[in-house]
Amino acid sequence: MIECSRKFFLMNQQLYGTSLFADMFHPPVNYIYEVFRVSRKIPLFIEDHIERFFHTAKLSAIEIDFSKARLAEYIDLVISNNPSEDGNMKIACYLQADGSVCLFLYFTPHAYPTEEEYTNGVNVDLYFAERKNPNAKVMNIEMRHSTDEAKHEQGVYELLLVDNEGFITEGSRSNVFFIKNNLLITPPADTVLEGITRKQILGLCRENNIVFQETKVHFSELTAFETLFISGTSRRVLPVKKVDNLGFSVANKLLRRLQLLFDKKVTDYLNEKTGSD
């Protein structure tokens, strides 16, 4: 699978042609990373992504030798030297054998949900596994491969991770939300990777007086909920129509409201960054 796309990537302050990426990118099995969406040449919610990247580095005991402002400059450099289509960019960082920090910035292939999936929802399954350090965005290549294989074999869009006590924590590449009686529920922050889209959704709830709770949900309790959706950089607010063979409503008013609110949040952010009305 192609990891790096477009014309140029950055390694430690220097731009290189994409054809050199495979010979230069040699991360360990676990490395810290961040993925964000670029739209209209603007990195979406980049302040939050950079903040989380530095937080993950601290949790992983990696001493970053550049500032947040310098990282933002590197990101702009990669964006400005590549074609302007919307897409996803990735920050990857790891320690080399001599203990020095190795930083990569590059566009990576993406697959966004279709309009049909945003309208009618996607199928997901349960997957009994949990992250060792969920608050740190660390690539676990073994888990990534196993969940990708399971999704392919089961023909589902996403897998919801279930911990050893039976509680649903998050998706393999997403956060998860549940709706019951107009109440929004999502697993507690200390049990999941706090996605940037998740953060924006909860912020929208506070701004719009939408009641929500952060509480654990056992997989045996799924029948109590009317609606589920997943969120993420590529997924935004994506309805779930089935978990295994259990069906859920994709026409829930709160779900649709959150989709509209999030889309407006994105538009407002981009307009602010570009000075548009």
VEXDREN-2710 file (C-alpha; in Angstrom, 1 decimal):
% VEXDREN-2710
k/r/px/py/pz
1/MET/0.0/0.0/0.0
2/ILE/1.2/3.5/-0.9
3/GLU/2.0/5.6/2.2
4/CYS/3.2/8.8/0.6
5/SER/1.4/10.6/-2.3
6/ARG/1.8/13.8/-4.4
7/LYS/5.1/15.3/-5.4
8/PHE/7.1/16.2/-2.3
9/PHE/7.5/15.2/1.3
10/LEU/9.6/16.7/4.1
11/MET/12.2/14.9/6.2
12/ASN/13.9/17.0/9.0
13/GLN/13.4/20.4/7.4
14/GLN/14.3/19.3/3.8
15/LEU/11.9/18.6/0.9
16/TYR/12.4/15.5/-1.2
17/GLY/10.7/14.0/-4.2
18/THR/8.0/11.3/-3.3
19/SER/9.9/8.7/-5.3
20/LEU/12.6/8.7/-2.5
21/PHE/10.1/8.2/0.4
22/ALA/10.2/4.4/0.6
23/ASP/14.0/4.4/0.8
24/MET/14.0/7.0/3.6
25/PHE/11.0/6.2/5.8
26/HIS/12.0/3.4/8.2
27/PRO/9.9/3.8/11.3
28/PRO/9.8/1.3/14.2
29/VAL/6.7/-0.8/14.8
30/ASN/5.4/1.9/17.1
31/TYR/5.9/5.5/16.2
32/ILE/4.0/8.7/17.0
33/TYR/1.9/10.3/14.3
34/GLU/-0.9/12.7/13.4
35/VAL/-3.3/12.9/10.5
36/PHE/-5.2/16.0/9.5
37/ARG/-7.3/17.1/6.6
38/VAL/-6.2/19.9/4.1
39/SER/-9.0/21.8/2.4
40/ARG/-8.5/24.8/0.2
41/LYS/-4.8/24.5/1.1
42/ILE/-5.7/25.1/4.8
43/PRO/-4.8/22.4/7.4
44/LEU/-8.1/21.9/9.2
45/PHE/-8.0/22.5/13.0
46/ILE/-4.2/22.3/12.8
47/GLU/-3.7/24.0/16.2
48/ASP/-5.4/21.1/17.9
49/HIS/-3.5/18.5/15.9
50/ILE/-0.2/20.1/16.7
51/GLU/-1.1/20.3/20.4
52/ARG/-2.0/16.6/20.4
53/PHE/1.2/15.7/18.5
54/PHE/3.4/17.4/21.2
55/HIS/1.3/15.8/24.0
56/THR/1.8/12.3/22.4
57/ALA/5.5/13.0/22.1
58/LYS/5.6/13.8/25.8
59/LEU/3.7/10.7/26.7
60/SER/6.1/8.7/24.6
61/ALA/9.2/10.2/26.1
62/ILE/10.3/11.7/22.8
63/GLU/12.0/15.1/23.2
64/ILE/11.0/17.2/20.2
65/ASP/13.8/19.6/19.1
66/PHE/11.5/22.1/17.2
67/SER/8.7/24.4/18.3
68/LYS/5.0/24.2/17.5
69/ALA/5.4/27.3/15.4
70/ARG/8.2/25.7/13.4
71/LEU/6.2/22.6/12.8
72/ALA/3.3/24.8/11.5
73/GLU/5.9/26.4/9.1
74/TYR/7.0/22.9/7.9
75/ILE/3.4/21.9/7.3
76/ASP/2.8/25.1/5.2
77/LEU/5.9/24.4/3.2
78/VAL/4.7/20.9/2.2
79/ILE/1.3/22.2/1.3
80/SER/2.6/25.0/-0.8
81/ASN/4.9/22.7/-2.8
82/ASN/2.3/20.1/-3.7
83/PRO/-0.8/20.1/-5.9
84/SER/-3.7/22.0/-4.3
85/GLU/-6.4/19.3/-4.2
86/ASP/-8.0/18.5/-0.8
87/GLY/-6.6/15.5/1.0
88/ASN/-5.0/14.2/4.2
89/MET/-1.5/15.0/5.5
90/LYS/0.4/13.0/8.0
91/ILE/3.1/13.9/10.6
92/ALA/5.3/10.9/11.5
93/CYS/8.0/11.0/14.1
94/TYR/10.4/8.5/15.7
95/LEU/13.8/8.1/17.3
96/GLN/16.6/6.9/15.1
97/ALA/19.3/4.5/16.3
98/ASP/21.6/7.4/17.4
99/GLY/18.8/8.9/19.5
100/SER/18.0/11.8/17.2
101/VAL/14.4/12.7/16.2
102/CYS/13.3/11.9/12.7
103/LEU/10.4/14.0/11.4
104/PHE/8.3/13.3/8.3
105/LEU/5.5/15.4/6.8
106/TYR/3.7/14.1/3.7
107/PHE/0.4/13.8/2.0
108/THR/-1.1/10.3/2.4
109/PRO/-3.8/8.5/0.4
110/HIS/-7.3/9.0/1.7
111/ALA/-10.8/7.6/1.3
112/TYR/-13.6/9.8/2.4
113/PRO/-17.2/8.5/2.9
114/THR/-19.6/8.9/0.0
115/GLU/-22.7/11.0/0.1
116/GLU/-24.7/7.8/0.2
117/GLU/-22.8/6.7/3.3
118/TYR/-23.3/10.1/5.0
119/THR/-27.1/9.7/4.3
120/ASN/-27.7/6.0/4.8
121/GLY/-24.9/5.1/7.2
122/VAL/-22.3/2.3/7.2
123/ASN/-22.0/-1.2/8.7
124/VAL/-19.6/-1.8/11.6
125/ASP/-18.7/-4.8/13.7
126/LEU/-17.3/-5.3/17.2
127/TYR/-13.6/-6.2/17.7
128/PHE/-12.3/-7.4/21.0
129/ALA/-9.1/-5.5/21.5
130/GLU/-7.8/-2.4/23.3
131/ARG/-5.0/0.1/22.9
132/LYS/-2.3/0.0/25.6
133/ASN/-2.0/3.8/25.8
134/PRO/-5.2/5.2/24.3
135/ASN/-4.5/8.9/25.0
136/ALA/-1.3/8.8/22.8
137/LYS/-1.6/8.7/19.1
138/VAL/1.0/6.0/18.5
139/MET/1.0/3.9/15.4
140/ASN/0.6/0.2/16.3
141/ILE/1.3/-1.5/13.0
142/GLU/0.3/-4.9/14.2
143/MET/-3.1/-3.8/15.4
144/ARG/-3.6/-1.6/12.2
145/HIS/-3.0/-4.7/10.0
146/SER/-5.2/-7.0/12.0
147/THR/-8.1/-4.6/12.1
148/ASP/-7.7/-3.8/8.4
149/GLU/-7.8/-7.5/7.6
150/ALA/-10.9/-8.0/9.8
151/LYS/-12.7/-5.2/8.1
152/HIS/-11.9/-6.6/4.7
153/GLU/-12.9/-10.1/5.7
154/GLN/-16.2/-9.0/7.4
155/GLY/-17.0/-6.5/4.7
156/VAL/-17.6/-3.6/7.1
157/TYR/-16.5/0.0/7.1
158/GLU/-15.2/0.1/10.7
159/LEU/-14.6/-1.9/13.8
160/LEU/-15.6/-0.8/17.3
161/LEU/-13.0/-1.9/19.9
162/VAL/-14.2/-3.7/23.0
163/ASP/-12.0/-3.8/26.0
164/ASN/-11.4/-6.9/28.3
165/GLU/-14.4/-5.8/30.5
166/GLY/-16.8/-5.7/27.5
167/PHE/-16.9/-1.9/27.2
168/ILE/-16.9/-0.2/23.7
169/THR/-14.1/2.3/23.7
170/GLU/-13.6/3.6/20.2
171/GLY/-13.3/2.7/16.5
172/SER/-10.1/1.3/15.0
173/ARG/-9.7/4.7/13.3
174/SER/-12.6/6.7/14.8
175/ASN/-14.4/7.8/18.0
176/VAL/-17.9/6.6/18.6
177/PHE/-21.1/8.3/19.9
178/PHE/-24.4/6.9/21.0
179/ILE/-27.9/8.6/21.1
180/LYS/-30.8/7.7/23.4
181/ASN/-33.8/9.9/24.2
182/ASN/-32.0/12.9/22.7
183/LEU/-29.0/12.4/25.0
184/LEU/-25.6/12.1/23.4
185/ILE/-23.2/9.6/25.0
186/THR/-19.5/8.9/24.2
187/PRO/-16.9/6.9/26.1
188/PRO/-14.8/8.8/28.7
189/ALA/-11.7/10.7/27.5
190/ASP/-9.3/8.6/29.6
191/THR/-10.3/5.4/27.7
192/VAL/-9.9/6.7/24.2
193/LEU/-7.7/8.6/21.8
194/GLU/-9.3/12.0/22.0
195/GLY/-10.0/12.7/18.4
196/ILE/-9.9/16.3/17.1
197/THR/-13.3/15.8/15.5
198/ARG/-14.6/14.4/18.8
199/LYS/-13.3/17.5/20.5
200/GLN/-15.1/19.7/18.0
201/ILE/-18.4/17.8/18.4
202/LEU/-18.3/18.2/22.2
203/GLY/-17.5/21.8/21.8
204/LEU/-20.5/22.3/19.5
205/CYS/-22.7/20.5/22.1
206/ARG/-21.6/23.0/24.8
207/GLU/-22.2/26.0/22.4
208/ASN/-25.6/24.8/21.4
209/ASN/-27.0/23.4/24.7
210/ILE/-26.9/19.8/23.5
211/VAL/-26.8/17.5/26.5
212/PHE/-24.1/14.9/26.5
213/GLN/-22.4/12.5/28.8
214/GLU/-19.0/10.8/28.8
215/THR/-19.7/7.4/30.2
216/LYS/-18.8/3.7/29.5
217/VAL/-21.1/1.7/27.3
218/HIS/-21.1/-2.1/27.5
219/PHE/-21.5/-4.0/24.2
220/SER/-24.5/-5.8/25.8
221/GLU/-26.3/-2.4/26.1
222/LEU/-26.3/-1.6/22.4
223/THR/-30.0/-2.5/22.1
224/ALA/-30.8/0.5/24.4
225/PHE/-29.7/3.0/21.9
226/GLU/-31.6/4.5/18.9
227/THR/-28.6/5.8/17.0
228/LEU/-24.8/5.5/16.7
229/PHE/-22.3/7.4/14.7
230/ILE/-18.5/7.5/14.3
231/SER/-16.3/10.5/13.9
232/GLY/-12.8/11.3/12.6
233/THR/-10.6/13.3/10.3
234/SER/-11.8/11.5/7.2
235/ARG/-15.2/10.5/8.5
236/ARG/-16.4/13.7/10.1
237/VAL/-19.9/12.8/11.5
238/LEU/-20.8/9.4/9.9
239/PRO/-24.0/7.5/10.8
240/VAL/-23.9/3.7/11.6
241/LYS/-26.7/1.7/10.3
242/LYS/-25.7/-1.7/11.7
243/VAL/-23.5/-3.1/14.4
244/ASP/-23.2/-6.8/13.5
245/ASN/-26.8/-7.6/12.7
246/LEU/-28.3/-4.9/15.0
247/GLY/-29.9/-2.0/13.2
248/PHE/-29.9/1.7/14.1
249/SER/-31.7/4.7/12.9
250/VAL/-29.8/7.0/10.6
251/ALA/-32.6/9.6/10.5
252/ASN/-32.2/10.8/14.1
253/LYS/-32.8/14.6/14.4
254/LEU/-29.9/15.1/16.8
255/LEU/-27.5/13.2/14.5
256/ARG/-28.5/15.3/11.5
257/ARG/-28.2/18.4/13.6
258/LEU/-24.7/17.5/14.6
259/GLN/-23.7/16.8/11.0
260/LEU/-24.9/20.3/9.9
261/LEU/-23.3/22.0/12.9
262/PHE/-20.0/20.3/12.2
263/ASP/-20.1/21.1/8.5
264/LYS/-20.7/24.8/9.4
265/LYS/-17.8/24.7/11.9
266/VAL/-15.5/23.5/9.1
267/THR/-16.7/26.2/6.7
268/ASP/-16.4/28.9/9.3
269/TYR/-12.9/27.8/10.2
270/LEU/-11.8/27.8/6.5
271/ASN/-13.4/31.2/5.9
272/GLU/-11.7/32.7/8.9
273/LYS/-8.3/31.4/7.8
274/THR/-8.7/32.6/4.2
275/GLY/-10.5/35.9/5.1
276/SER/-13.6/34.9/3.2
277/ASP/-17.2/35.8/4.2
END
